Amino acid sequence: MILGICGSPRKQTTDYVLREALTMLEERNFETEFYSVRGKDISPCRNCDYCIREGECIIKDDMYDVYSLLRDADGLIMATPVYNGGLSAQLKAIMDRCRALGAVDFDFMRYKVGMAIAVGGDRIGGQELAIQQIMTFYILTGAVPVSGGAFGANLGANFWSQDSLEGVKKDEEGFRSLRKTVKRFTAFLENFELAKEG
């Protein structure tokens, strides 16, 4: 299963782009799951070490739904709007709260394949910095970060929304970067599956 996490508190551009990515994967016969932070109660990590001592997070909120989805996922797409040149606080909270999963199973993300999507109001508004934060999370947790490659999708899929849904729908460069990233993401997933079978 491929889990798509939308880090936007609004149902707008980032939500739309992530759903498009998941549709591309479904057309390639992958099972997908969409999760949005919108309307969810996910508190920031307190770094209290309760999870290390007790094997679970002390904060009982909607993050527990994310924990079960993450355990079951083979691949992960994290999508974020760009806020102040970086990712959203909501997506960062999810990343930080994964400390509890790591306390129970250090390898909870090992060999999962991960890609990133960032949507900014400006063409050069911090998309690559936001994607880099997502990629760093993948690296630190043992996941395999996949980019779209050179010439347009260097770190991942990046969009210019012009602060509107219509703007993101018209961003041909953004969709080109998404198609390239999904193509490489798919290739990694398929090769990992073959390696497991072989």
N, C-alpha and C positions, 0 to 999 in steps of 0.2 A: 504494500500500500504506500502511496505517495501522499504525504501530509503537506498541505499548503497552509501556512499561518499568515494571516493578514494582520499586520501590526498597526492598522489605522483605526482610530476610534470613530471614523465616519464611513458611511457606505458610499464611497465615491470612486476616485480614480484608482487607488491601490487595490481595492476590492475587485474592481472591473478587470484590471490587468492580471491579477492572480487567477481569477476564474478563467480567463483566456488561456493562461498557461496550463491550468489543470485540464481544460478541454483538449488542448493539443496532446496532452499525455493520454487522455482517455481514448483519443483517436488512434493512439499507438497501443491500445489494449492494456493500459495500466489502470489499476484501481486507484481512485483518488479520494481524499477527504479534505474538505475545506473547514478551516477554523478561523474565526474572527475574534479579535479582542473587543470589538464593538459591543457595548452593553455588558461586558463581563467585569467581574470583580477580581482583579489580579493585583495584589499588593506587591510593593517592592520587597526584595530580600532584606532581611534584618542582619544577616551574617552572624546570627546568634549561636551557631553550631549545634542547635537542637537536633538537626537532621543527622549530624555525625554521631551524636550520642544515642538518639532514639530510632534512627532509621526512617524518619518521615519528617516532613515540614511541619513546623508548629502552626503556620498560618493555614487555616482551613478555608479555602476559597475556591474560585473556579480553576485555579492552576491544577487542581487534582484531575480535571478532565484532560488537560494538556499532557500530564504525566502519562496517562494510559495511552493516549494517541501517539506520543513520542516512542514509547516502548514498542508499539506495533508497527511503526513505520519503517520501510526499507529506504525511503528517500524523503528529503525534506526541502520544501521551498519556503523561504522566509521572505516576505514582501513588506516593505516599509515606505511610508511617506518620508520625505526629508524634512526634518525639523531642525532649524539652526545648524545646518550643515552636517547633520548626522541622522541616526535612526530615531524612531519614536520612543518615548519613555515606556510605552506599553510593551513594545517588543523587547526592549532592554530588560524590563521586569521579568519577562518569560525566560530570557537567557539566564539572568541571575538566579532565578528560582530553580533552575535545573541543578543547582548545587545539591539539592536534596536527592535527586536521582543519582548523581555521582557519588553521594555518600553511601548509597545502598549498593550500587553497581558502577564502579569506576569506568567500565567500558560500555555504558549504556548507549553511547552514540558511535562506538567504534565500527567503522566500515559502512555506516550509512552514507548515502551520497547526498550532498547538499548544494543547492544553488540559491542565488539571491536576486531579488528585484527591488529597485528603488525608483520612486516616483517623486520628482521635484517640480516645483512651480516654475523654476527657471531652467533653461537648457543646461547651464553649468551651475547647479545650485547645491552641490554636495552629494550627488548621487554616488560617486565613487567612494567617498568617505563612508557613507552609510553602508554600502555593499562591503567595504573592507571590514567594518565592524562585525557584520554577519559572518564573513569568511573567517575572521579571527575566532569567533565562537565555534565554528566547525572544526578548525584546526585544534583548538584547545580541548575539545571534547572527543577528538579522535575520528570525526567524520571526514569524508573525502570531499573537499570543496571543488566544485566544477564551475568554470567560467565559460563564456561563449567564445573565447579565443580572440586573437588579434583582428584588427580591422572592424571595429564597431561594437564589440561586446567583451572588451578586455577582461573585466572582472565579473561581469554578469549583465543582466538585462536592466537598462536604465531608460527612464521615460521623462519626457518634458510635458507636463500636463497643461501648462499655461493657466493653472488654477481652475481648470474646469474638466468635466467628463468629456465634453466635446473635444477639448484640446488634446487629451490623451488618446482619444480614438483616432485623431488625425496624425498622430506622431508616427510616421512611417519608419523613421530611424529607430525609434523605440521598439516597434514591432519586429524590425529586422534583428535587433539585438536579442529580443526574446526568442525568436525562432532559432537563432544560432545557439543560444544558451540551452534551450530545451533539447535541441538535437544532440549536443555533447552530453548533456545530463542523461538522456535516454541511452546513449551509447555506453556510458559508464554503468548504468543500472543493468543493462543487458549483459555486459561482460562480467560483472560481478555475479550475476545469476548463473551464467555458464560456469564460472569458476567454482561456485558452490556445488553445482551438479557434477562437475568433473572430478 
